[in-house]
C-alpha cells in the first residue's frame, strides 16, 4: 500500500474538475463548482447527515442512489441550498444541467451543496458554469475540485492510495471538505471517494458504513451536525480485480487501505477546524467495551473547556476527567490515568483518579505542539477508541461571529 | 408575593457569613469561605451532579443528608476538592471544624467546594477561617456569603421573596454561583436556598426535583457538566404555617414562589456565563410534547454556531434550524417558524422552514440588545419549553485558555 498523487481522479477511468461559476463572490474568483466523473458506470454507496433538517441536494442524491449506481457527482460551495426557497427545484436543475452536458441522465448524478443556509441558490450562475466544469474534466482535475468544495476550510483535503490486489493495482482517491458544523453523527462534512476496485454494492455500502463509524463519526469541531453532510464512495471496477468477497485476504487489505483514506480525511478535517491551531486526539485505552471508549473519547474532544485549555497550552487535566465523567459511560473514577503526549514529550498528570505532580514547564512545551494526544487509560478491559478534534480559539469565535457578511 | 432584600438569611432563623481564609490568592483578599446557618433543625433536600466523577464534598453531603436534616452549609471557593489528594479526608475535616465551632455534630452540615480540579485543598487555611466565618454569622451576612462562593462569576446571584400562606408570612432566600462548566444535567452549579416555610421532607424533595428540572436543567453555558454541582434547599418551618400538602392552594402558591427564585437564579447564571455579553433564551412553542420542546430549545442554546452568531449580532437563523434538526426530536422541517425578539423589536426570519426576507439593519439592532429571545414555533401541538444560555465570545476563550494561572 502506498500514497500516490492524483486525488479523486487517480483511479482508472475517473476525471475531475473545479471552476469558478459565481456562487462565491466574483471578487477573487475562488473555485465554487466541482465535478467528479467516471467514464463508465459505478456502484455507489452513501452515508448522509442524521439531522432532521436535510438540505434539498441530500434528498435528491438519496433518490438518485436508490438503484445503487452513479456516473458522477456535481458539487457547489458558497450556498448550502438548505431551507432555501426553490431548494428541490434548484437541486433538480443542477442534476439536469450536468446530465445535459454529459449526454447522460439526471439520475446518473449525485448533487451536493455546502455554504450558507436559507438563501436562494444562484442557479443561473451554476447552470452557466456546469458546461465549463464538464469541459474542464481531466486526470489532473482533483486539485481544482478539492478547492471548489471548500468554505471556511484553510487547506484542501485530498489523498490517493494504491495497493496490489489479486495481482492488479487498485487505487483509491478522495477529496473532502469540512471546518465548521462538524460533530460526530454521521458524515458530518462532504467527502467523495473514488476507486477502480471491483466490488459489489452491498459489500461497498457495508464497508463505507463501518469505516465512517470509526473515522468521520469520531471527529468534532463544534458540536454542530450540519444539514448537508454527505459521504459518497464510487467504484467503477476498472482495476479488473476479482470482485471482493467479505472475509477474504484481499477484502481485508482493501478495507485497511480504505480505512487509511478515511482516517486521513477525518484528521485533516479536525486539524482544519474553524480557527483551530492544534489537532487534538483522545485515545481511551483498556475500556470494557469499544462503545464506552468511544463515548469517553468523544466527550473529551467535544468539551469546550478541554478545547480552550489546549488552546492555552494548559495541562488542566481535571477538565479531561470531568468530560469523561459526563460522557454517559459508567466507570470507576478511582481507576483512571491521564497523560498528554506530543512530539515534544509525554506528561503523566493523573493516576488512579488523583493528580500527580508534574513539570509545568515541560507540560507547556508538550502542549504547545500542533498535534496533541490525550491518553486516558481505564483498568476495566482491553478495548480502545480514538476520537479527533481541535482547540477552541479566538479565531473560531471571529469566523463564526460574522459568517454571513 | 414580593421580592425583598436579605438573600439567604432573609427567612426567620437563618444567618449567613462570608470571609477570606486564603484558598483564593491573598493578594486582593476576596471572600472564599461561606457559612449558611439555621438556629434550629431544618428538613433538607438536595440534587447533585450526574457526572460520574463526583467531588469529595458531594459524596460527604449526600451522606450527611441521608437522614433528611441539616443545620447549615459550609462552602469554599478557589478549589473544587475534586480528584484531589486527601479529598474525602479534607471534606470531612471541614465538616468537623464547623461542627466544633458551632457545638453541633459534623452530620448537621453540608459541605460544598468550587474552583480548580485536582489540586490539594489548603485545609489549614480553611480550618483557620471557619471560626471567623461562624463568628461573623448575621442576618446581614448573605451578601458576603454570595461573594464567597464565586469563582469566575462577575456578579453575585442573590434573591429573596416573601409571600403570605395560611395567614403567615413565609420567606424564601437563595444564593447561587455558576459561570463555566454549566450544562443542563442536574444542579449544574452551586445554589443554596433557605425558607422558613413548614414543609415535610418528601414534599420538599419532590418540589426541588420538579423545579430544578424546569430551571437549572434548562441552562447551558458551555456544555460541560461539572463534578461539583449541588443544589440544597433547607426549610426550618419557623414561619409557623400549617405544613404544606401537595395539591393545596398554599402548596401551589409556595411552588410558584420557589419556581420564581430558581428561574431567577438560573437566568442569572446563564447571563453571567463565562465571557458572556448576552442572555439568550430559546422558547419552543406548539410542540407535540414538553420533552420535545425542551430538547429542541436546549439544542439551540447549546449550539456553538448559534452562540457565536448571537455574539456577532448576526441573524443567522439557519443555525437555529440546524440545531433544532439535530436535537434528537422528530418533526416536520416544513412546519417550523423562527423569530428573534429583544426590547428593540421582533424579526421574523423563517416561515414553514423557508427563509423570509427581513430588514438586516433592524435585525442587527434587535440582536445587539443584552437579552435576546429566539422563538421557534412548530405546528404539532400545544406544549412549550424555554431554555437559557449565553453568547460565545472571545472572552470565554480567554478566560478558559488559561484558567489555572
Interface residues (C-beta under 8 A of the other chain):
Chain A: X50 X51 X52 X53 X54 X80 X82 X83 X84 X85 X87 X116 X117 X118 X119 X120 X180 X181 X183 X185 X222 X223 X224 X225 X226 X227 X302 X303 X304 X305 X308 X309 X311 X312 X314 X316 X317 X318 X319 X321 X322 X323 X324 X325 X326 X327 X329 X330 X331 X333 X349 X350 X353 X354 X355 X392 X393 X394 X396 X397 X398 X399 X400 X401 X402 X403 X404 X405
Chain B: X50 X51 X52 X53 X54 X80 X82 X83 X84 X85 X87 X116 X117 X118 X119 X120 X180 X181 X183 X185 X222 X223 X224 X225 X226 X227 X302 X303 X304 X305 X308 X309 X311 X312 X314 X316 X317 X318 X319 X321 X322 X323 X324 X325 X326 X327 X329 X330 X331 X333 X349 X350 X353 X354 X355 X392 X393 X394 X396 X397 X398 X399 X400 X401 X402 X403 X404 X405
